[in-house]
């Protein structure tokens, strides 16, 4: 199976609208803002944008959205060795991939904060393996920075009207306090929330341990200072404590839902290569001090030789970033549908 970006698609199919008013594949990709995955053996194409995918086959009027929803789209044909799409087919694809308008009322995600762990003088965990008589070494700080840049690129393409922030963009050392202070200081409007996603790689004394997992703050560990006198407009300490507890419970539920969604996203993109270790709870500093729905993603084990080699592969990092992105994107859509 071959995966093409925009440049690859342009090379595969070039041309303009024909005399019959049909368009080439490059036009469809540009109009929908998608990427193409093409199976040359079965002649099945899949267009991707965010967590939405559409499979199609030349000569068939049935396309499949997200592997489960059928649409009838006529006018997808192969002509003189080139794929052609009717104007109606192009509009149908655009409709499927259209980004819904953000809600005017109700909850809305105003910003997404991506935190690549470690950096600078703190390399994080280091994987060292002897392969074919030579030392192979991989550092957590490099892995997670690469994934985070890819993740932020996907988020910026999808959410052009929202703030996408990275705690560090290069090999810089930041304290845990600096990371959460930066997240908590992101400016959002009333009724909006920030999502906090910290990206890490794992290690174990058991060299066979492998897989991805997503952590959230244990409900037994309360967050403090979520509701203040100024924000609530009240002075009663008992009422402030009650409001803080209610808000803390909301953040816990939202964090669990975000963790579950990201786990499903990772399982879909890399589940065939490694283990799904599930969601877990712990009092990690960054998820405890971030006053927002917050998760910590462990993308794999550098102490497992096979997984360390995967984590050194740029295409595998693309899959990890895509999985996290799909999970975040699905959470945002579900979160903003709430009434």
C-alpha positions as CSV (number, residue, x, y, z in Angstrom):
1,X,0.0,0.0,0.0
2,X,1.3,3.4,-0.9
3,X,0.8,6.6,1.0
4,X,0.9,9.9,-0.9
5,X,1.1,13.4,0.5
6,X,-0.1,16.4,-1.6
7,X,3.1,16.4,-3.7
8,X,2.8,12.6,-4.3
9,X,-0.8,12.9,-5.4
10,X,0.1,15.7,-7.8
11,X,2.7,13.5,-9.3
12,X,0.2,10.6,-9.6
13,X,-2.6,12.5,-11.2
14,X,-2.1,15.7,-13.0
15,X,-4.4,17.8,-15.2
16,X,-7.3,20.2,-15.1
17,X,-11.1,19.9,-15.6
18,X,-11.9,18.0,-18.8
19,X,-14.3,18.9,-21.5
20,X,-16.9,16.9,-19.8
21,X,-16.6,19.0,-16.6
22,X,-14.8,16.2,-14.6
23,X,-11.8,16.7,-12.4
24,X,-8.6,14.8,-11.7
25,X,-7.6,13.4,-8.3
26,X,-5.2,16.2,-7.6
27,X,-8.1,18.7,-7.7
28,X,-10.2,16.5,-5.3
29,X,-7.3,16.3,-2.8
30,X,-6.7,20.1,-2.9
31,X,-10.4,20.9,-2.6
32,X,-10.8,18.6,0.4
33,X,-7.5,19.2,2.1
34,X,-6.8,15.5,2.3
35,X,-4.0,13.0,1.8
36,X,-4.3,9.9,-0.4
37,X,-3.6,6.3,0.5
38,X,-3.8,4.2,-2.6
39,X,-3.8,0.4,-2.9
40,X,-2.7,-0.4,-6.5
41,X,-3.6,-4.1,-6.3
42,X,-7.2,-3.7,-5.3
43,X,-7.5,-0.2,-6.9
44,X,-9.0,1.3,-3.7
45,X,-8.2,4.8,-2.6
46,X,-8.6,6.3,0.8
47,X,-8.7,10.1,1.4
48,X,-7.7,11.2,4.9
49,X,-8.3,14.4,6.8
50,X,-7.9,14.3,10.6
51,X,-9.9,11.4,12.0
52,X,-12.2,11.3,8.9
53,X,-11.5,8.8,6.1
54,X,-13.3,8.0,2.9
55,X,-12.6,4.8,0.8
56,X,-13.5,4.8,-2.9
57,X,-13.0,2.6,-5.9
58,X,-13.2,3.7,-9.6
59,X,-16.4,2.5,-11.2
60,X,-18.3,2.1,-7.9
61,X,-20.9,4.6,-6.6
62,X,-20.5,3.4,-3.0
63,X,-17.9,5.1,-0.8
64,X,-17.3,4.3,2.8
65,X,-16.8,7.0,5.5
66,X,-14.7,5.9,8.6
67,X,-15.1,2.3,7.6
68,X,-18.8,2.1,8.6
69,X,-21.0,4.8,6.9
70,X,-21.9,4.3,3.2
71,X,-22.5,7.2,0.8
72,X,-23.7,7.0,-2.8
73,X,-21.4,9.1,-4.9
74,X,-21.6,8.6,-8.6
75,X,-19.1,9.8,-11.2
76,X,-15.8,8.2,-10.1
77,X,-14.3,6.6,-13.1
78,X,-11.0,5.7,-14.7
79,X,-10.5,7.3,-18.1
80,X,-7.4,6.9,-20.3
81,X,-5.4,5.6,-17.3
82,X,-6.4,8.6,-15.1
83,X,-9.0,8.9,-12.3
84,X,-11.8,11.4,-13.1
85,X,-14.4,12.8,-10.7
86,X,-17.6,14.5,-11.7
87,X,-18.3,17.9,-10.3
88,X,-21.1,16.4,-8.1
89,X,-18.6,13.8,-6.8
90,X,-16.1,16.6,-5.8
91,X,-18.9,18.5,-4.0
92,X,-19.9,15.3,-2.2
93,X,-16.4,14.7,-0.9
94,X,-16.1,18.3,0.2
95,X,-19.3,18.0,2.1
96,X,-18.0,14.9,4.0
97,X,-14.7,16.5,4.9
98,X,-16.2,19.9,5.8
99,X,-15.1,21.1,9.2
100,X,-18.2,21.9,11.3
101,X,-18.5,25.5,12.6
102,X,-17.4,25.9,16.2
103,X,-20.4,26.2,18.6
104,X,-21.6,29.7,19.4
105,X,-22.9,28.5,22.8
106,X,-21.9,25.7,25.1
107,X,-18.4,24.3,25.8
108,X,-15.6,24.9,23.3
109,X,-12.0,23.9,23.1
110,X,-10.1,27.2,22.7
111,X,-6.5,26.0,22.9
112,X,-4.5,22.8,22.8
113,X,-1.2,22.7,24.7
114,X,1.3,20.0,23.6
115,X,4.2,19.3,26.0
116,X,7.2,17.3,24.7
117,X,8.7,15.9,27.9
118,X,12.3,16.5,29.1
119,X,14.8,18.4,26.9
120,X,18.1,20.1,27.1
121,X,20.2,18.7,30.0
122,X,17.4,16.2,30.8
123,X,17.5,13.5,28.1
124,X,14.7,11.5,29.7
125,X,15.0,7.8,29.5
126,X,17.7,6.4,27.1
127,X,17.6,3.1,25.2
128,X,20.9,1.4,24.5
129,X,21.1,-1.7,22.4
130,X,23.8,-3.6,20.6
131,X,22.7,-4.4,17.1
132,X,25.0,-6.2,14.7
133,X,27.9,-5.5,17.0
134,X,27.3,-1.7,17.1
135,X,25.7,0.5,19.8
136,X,22.3,1.8,18.9
137,X,21.1,4.6,21.2
138,X,17.9,6.5,21.4
139,X,16.8,9.3,23.7
140,X,13.3,10.1,25.0
141,X,13.7,13.9,24.6
142,X,14.3,13.5,20.8
143,X,11.5,11.0,20.2
144,X,8.8,13.1,21.9
145,X,10.0,16.4,20.3
146,X,9.7,14.8,16.9
147,X,6.2,13.4,17.6
148,X,5.0,16.7,19.1
149,X,6.1,18.7,16.1
150,X,4.2,16.4,13.9
151,X,1.2,16.5,16.2
152,X,1.2,20.3,16.3
153,X,1.4,20.4,12.5
154,X,-1.8,18.3,12.2
155,X,-3.6,20.3,14.9
156,X,-2.7,23.7,13.3
157,X,-3.9,22.4,9.9
158,X,-7.2,21.3,11.4
159,X,-7.9,24.1,14.0
160,X,-6.8,27.3,12.3
161,X,-9.0,29.4,14.6
162,X,-7.6,28.0,17.8
163,X,-4.4,28.4,19.8
164,X,-2.0,25.5,19.4
165,X,0.9,25.8,21.8
166,X,4.1,23.8,22.5
167,X,5.9,24.0,25.8
168,X,9.2,23.6,23.9
169,X,10.0,23.7,20.2
170,X,13.6,22.7,20.4
171,X,16.1,20.9,22.7
172,X,15.4,23.2,25.6
173,X,15.3,22.3,29.3
174,X,12.1,23.3,31.1
175,X,11.1,22.6,34.7
176,X,7.8,20.9,35.4
177,X,6.6,24.2,37.0
178,X,7.5,26.1,33.8
179,X,5.5,23.7,31.7
180,X,2.3,23.9,33.7
181,X,2.6,27.6,34.3
182,X,2.8,28.1,30.6
183,X,-0.3,26.0,30.0
184,X,-2.2,27.7,32.8
185,X,-1.4,31.1,31.4
186,X,-2.7,30.5,27.9
187,X,-5.4,33.1,27.2
188,X,-8.9,31.7,26.4
189,X,-12.3,33.3,26.3
190,X,-15.1,32.6,28.7
191,X,-16.7,29.2,28.1
192,X,-13.6,27.8,26.5
193,X,-11.2,25.2,27.8
194,X,-7.6,24.2,27.1
195,X,-6.5,20.6,26.6
196,X,-3.1,19.5,27.9
197,X,-1.3,16.6,26.2
198,X,2.2,15.7,27.6
199,X,4.2,13.3,25.4
200,X,6.7,10.8,26.8
201,X,8.5,7.6,26.1
202,X,8.7,4.7,28.5
203,X,11.4,2.4,30.0
204,X,11.4,-0.8,32.0
205,X,13.8,-3.2,33.7
206,X,11.9,-5.8,31.8
207,X,13.3,-5.5,28.2
208,X,10.3,-7.3,26.8
209,X,7.9,-4.6,28.0
210,X,6.4,-2.8,25.1
211,X,3.4,-0.7,24.1
212,X,1.6,2.6,24.5
213,X,-0.5,3.8,27.4
214,X,-2.2,7.0,28.5
215,X,-2.3,8.4,32.0
216,X,-4.7,10.8,33.8
217,X,-4.7,12.2,37.3
218,X,-6.1,9.9,39.9
219,X,-9.4,11.1,41.3
220,X,-8.1,10.6,44.8
221,X,-5.7,13.5,44.2
222,X,-7.5,16.8,44.3
223,X,-6.6,19.8,42.2
224,X,-6.4,23.1,44.2
225,X,-7.2,26.6,43.1
226,X,-9.5,25.8,40.2
227,X,-12.1,28.2,41.5
228,X,-11.1,31.5,43.1
229,X,-13.0,34.3,44.8
230,X,-12.5,36.5,41.8
231,X,-13.6,33.9,39.2
232,X,-16.6,32.8,41.2
233,X,-17.6,36.1,42.6
234,X,-18.2,34.7,46.1
235,X,-16.4,35.0,49.4
236,X,-17.8,32.1,51.3
237,X,-14.9,29.6,51.9
238,X,-17.2,26.6,52.1
239,X,-19.0,27.5,48.9
240,X,-15.6,28.0,47.2
241,X,-14.5,24.6,48.4
242,X,-17.7,23.0,47.0
243,X,-17.3,24.8,43.7
244,X,-13.7,23.7,43.5
245,X,-14.7,20.0,44.1
246,X,-17.3,20.1,41.4
247,X,-14.9,21.6,38.9
248,X,-12.3,19.1,39.9
249,X,-14.7,16.2,39.2
250,X,-15.5,17.7,35.8
251,X,-11.8,17.9,34.9
252,X,-11.3,14.3,36.0
253,X,-14.2,13.0,33.8
254,X,-13.0,15.1,30.8
255,X,-9.4,13.9,31.3
256,X,-10.6,10.2,31.4
257,X,-12.6,10.8,28.2
258,X,-9.6,12.4,26.5
259,X,-7.3,9.6,27.6
260,X,-9.8,7.0,26.2
261,X,-10.1,8.8,22.9
262,X,-6.3,9.1,22.5
263,X,-5.8,5.5,23.4
264,X,-8.3,4.5,20.7
265,X,-6.6,6.7,18.2
266,X,-3.2,5.1,18.9
267,X,-4.7,1.6,18.8
268,X,-6.0,2.4,15.3
269,X,-2.6,3.6,14.0
270,X,0.0,1.5,15.8
271,X,-2.0,-1.2,17.5
272,X,-0.8,-3.8,14.9
273,X,2.8,-3.1,15.8
274,X,2.8,-3.0,19.6
275,X,0.7,-3.5,22.7
276,X,-2.2,-1.4,23.9
277,X,-1.5,-1.1,27.7
278,X,-4.7,0.9,28.4
279,X,-5.4,4.0,30.4
280,X,-3.9,4.4,33.9
281,X,-4.1,6.9,36.7
282,X,-1.3,8.5,38.6
283,X,-0.4,11.8,40.3
284,X,2.1,13.0,37.7
285,X,3.1,16.6,38.3
286,X,2.1,18.0,34.9
287,X,-1.4,16.4,34.9
288,X,-1.9,17.5,38.5
289,X,-0.9,21.1,38.2
290,X,-2.5,21.8,34.7
291,X,-5.9,23.3,35.6
292,X,-7.6,21.7,32.5
293,X,-8.3,18.3,31.0
294,X,-4.9,16.8,31.0
295,X,-3.2,13.5,30.0
296,X,0.3,12.1,29.7
297,X,0.9,9.8,26.7
298,X,3.7,7.1,26.9
299,X,4.3,6.2,23.2
300,X,6.5,3.1,23.7
301,X,9.5,1.6,25.5
302,X,13.0,2.6,24.5
303,X,14.3,-0.4,26.5
304,X,12.6,-2.8,24.2
305,X,15.0,-3.3,21.2
306,X,12.2,-3.9,18.6
307,X,10.2,-0.9,19.8
308,X,13.3,1.3,20.1
309,X,13.9,0.7,16.4
310,X,10.3,1.6,15.6
311,X,10.7,4.8,17.6
312,X,13.7,5.7,15.5
313,X,11.6,5.4,12.3
314,X,10.2,8.7,11.1
315,X,7.2,7.0,9.5
316,X,6.3,5.3,12.8
317,X,6.5,8.6,14.5
318,X,4.0,9.9,11.9
319,X,1.7,7.1,12.9
320,X,2.0,7.9,16.6
321,X,1.3,11.6,16.0
322,X,-1.6,10.7,13.8
323,X,-3.0,8.5,16.5
324,X,-2.8,11.1,19.2
325,X,-4.2,13.7,16.8
326,X,-7.2,11.5,15.9
327,X,-7.9,10.9,19.6
328,X,-7.7,14.7,20.4
329,X,-9.8,15.5,17.4
330,X,-12.6,13.0,18.3
331,X,-12.6,14.3,21.8
332,X,-13.0,17.9,20.6
333,X,-16.0,16.9,18.4
334,X,-17.7,15.0,21.2
335,X,-17.0,17.7,23.8
336,X,-18.4,20.4,21.7
337,X,-21.6,18.5,20.9
338,X,-22.6,18.5,24.5
339,X,-25.6,20.6,25.4
